[in-house]
Structures are given as structure tokens and as C-alpha cells.
């Protein structure tokens, strides 16, 4: 869970893995059949492979797991089929009530990728969530190499990134913070 790279294609996934990503999450708001076509080749990457919002595509691509938002359907199928189940949480209440193997919590800071997202949670709220949930927390939203370590020091098991996915200093900073923790 250290560095969770959210990517749109195989090229981006390969670049993220080279930079130190430990998880790649294929996220593209396209029909399932197109997502499956786009996801071909991800399974061969030497990292955990997650598909965003689409259990059918995750199963077809033999992904390790699926990441679902609070209102997304398919958690029961994902559990039954043995997929890792990630859930998004934008509030303390969502985090403590989510049935998940890991939580993507945020946004921690403002981010251009989620213009319609909830108000940023900040590090204090991230720490409060990490202190009470029993599953790994991945901090997301405005995270980059300059602030990733602070998320780890607040209790997160890792960080999720889009723009910083190919920055090798991100992984170094996360690893260093995990050694300190």
C-alpha cells in the first residue's frame, strides 16, 4: 500500500511502477468493455493491481482488487469472488462504517483531480481516522513528494497519487517516513 498510483493506461502504470509504485489502480470513466480493453497488460506488472469502480472489469482482468466509492455497487460480488475491496471515505463517519480491506481517505488537501470533492480533511482528521479503523488507510488528495511523509507520520499506511505517480522521490519519502514511524 505504500505508493498507490492511480493511472489511466498501461503506459502510465509502467512509468509509475518504475518510479516505485507498489499498487496501480486503473481509473477511467469509460464503459466496462473499453475498460477491460484498456486494462490488458496490467496483470503482468509486478505490483498489486486494482480496478476503480468496476467489479466486472476487475474480474475480467484478473485484478487483485477493486476500489469502490461509498455509493458504488458490487462489494458483495467482490467479497464473494475474493477481490481486495477498497473503499473511499471522505468523512470520519464514512471511514468508521466502511466494510473494506483498505480505505482511500481524503482529500487530505485540495486537489485539481477532484474539483467536486468534499472539503479537505487535513492531517489531524487523517490521524483521527487512522487511530480508530482496523484496516490500512491510504491518504489521497493533493499528496505529492513534499507532503507524503506527513501522511505516513499521521498514521496512513500509504498514499495514493495521480500527478505524482511517476516521481521517484515520492517512494523514497514514504519509505523514509515508514522507517521513522
Secondary structure, 3 states (H helix, E strand, C coil): CCEEEEECCHHHHHHHHHCCCCEEEECCCCCHHHHHHHHCCHHHCCCEEEEECCHHHHHHCCCCEEEECCCCCCHHHHHHCCCEEEEEECCHHHHHHCCCCEEEEECCCCCHHHCCCCCCCHHHHHHHHHHHCCCEEEEECCCCCCCHHHHHHCCCCEEEECCCCCCHHHHHHHHHHHHHC
